């Protein structure tokens, strides 16, 4: 399994999203918006953004999808 690195974390944070453990459960990871940044209207919007970037070849977004077991 891939690990989410500090550079990946910072990259995602700068775009308004990141990987979060739901209810603190490290086995239940999701891509969600960073609420305080008000970049995305919903977590679904953030996930769709990541999927779009992954489809364009963004390696950080591809890694994020793999970590949370999402398909692009």
Secondary structure, DSSP 8 states (H G I E B T S, - for coil): -----HHHHHHHHHHTEEEEEGGG-TTSEEEEE-GGG---SSHHHHHHHHHHHHHTT-HHHHHHHHHTT---
